[in-house]
Amino acid sequence: MNKIVLIIDDDDMLRTTLARGLRNAGFDALCAASAESGQEILNRVRVDAIVLDRMMTGTDGLTFLKQLRTAGDTTPTIMLTAMSGAENAIDGLAGGANDYLTKPFQIRELILRLNNIIRHSSDTNAKMPDGLIFTDDEFFIAPHSNQTPRLLALSGEEKKLLRNLTAPVGNIAPAAPMVAKRLRNKLNGVLSNLDIITVRGRGYKLISTDTTNDTYNHGEE
């Protein structure tokens, strides 16, 4: 059965283009030109994901999403925006977005991200560890659910290693010892529930701190 995606955007041309692209990719696409129309659809249809424009006439996308989350609606949502920058991504994530996509973008990137958030919502083992969020090619830290996410400042090598360790979580990834050490120190400084361990002869692995195994070391080889 095709996954159902609700597109809420007041730009008629963009909404039509997105719907066509999603249908060509095998999704069933529903469309709404406002938050109010989107809510009417959600009252009648259970959807697998929402593509939501942030800036709309009437109720804006961020306000609408906060209302959904307050009401207990956890439908995976990608927020679209013309506003770039980490602060805007943080606002979207803090409002309850699962991902954040800056215009302009390619339809296939949206499709990849939709597949990702839908898969994550149905497979708890594929989720990021508690407190860690990845979106818009950046990692964010939210140690507690009621805290505003904040950017985790990483070098290019550190970000690459953390992506390899979390795509999916449980991966064992090779890296230079100093890169792994710097990343471990940064994570340990902000998230007490995570650690990076050495897997002898293979590389590094991200674990919850209550996970132990004799084949692992906490130091570099």
Disulfide bonds with the S-S distance in Angstrom:
none
